[in-house]
Amino acid sequence: MATTKEVFVPDIGEFKNVDVIEVLVKAGDAIKPEQSLITIESDKATIEIPSPSAGTVKELKVKIGDKVSRGSLVRLLREGEPGCRGALGPRPSP
């Protein structure tokens, strides 16, 4: 059964209200754990925010030019849908 999971900006240190400079996924995309979702930029660093799990992007909650901080909602992820495991790709050989 599919569930919807909210994905938030993780702890990014002392950075607050940083600009979203790139959105790397769109609604409907199948994603893998640790796949980059957005890129943010402060005056000191550029940081890619990864997905904590696999699934299908249901809805994006940010766009280029938005300001985000720790805890900002990035997107909604559908986990457990048929075909979601396919987003992980083939398993490596032992």
ABEGO torsion letter per residue (X at the ends): XBBBBBBBBBBAEABBGBBBABBABBBGBBBBBGBBABBBBBAABBBBBBBABBEBBABBABBBGBBBBBGBBABBBBBGBBGAAAAAEBBBBX
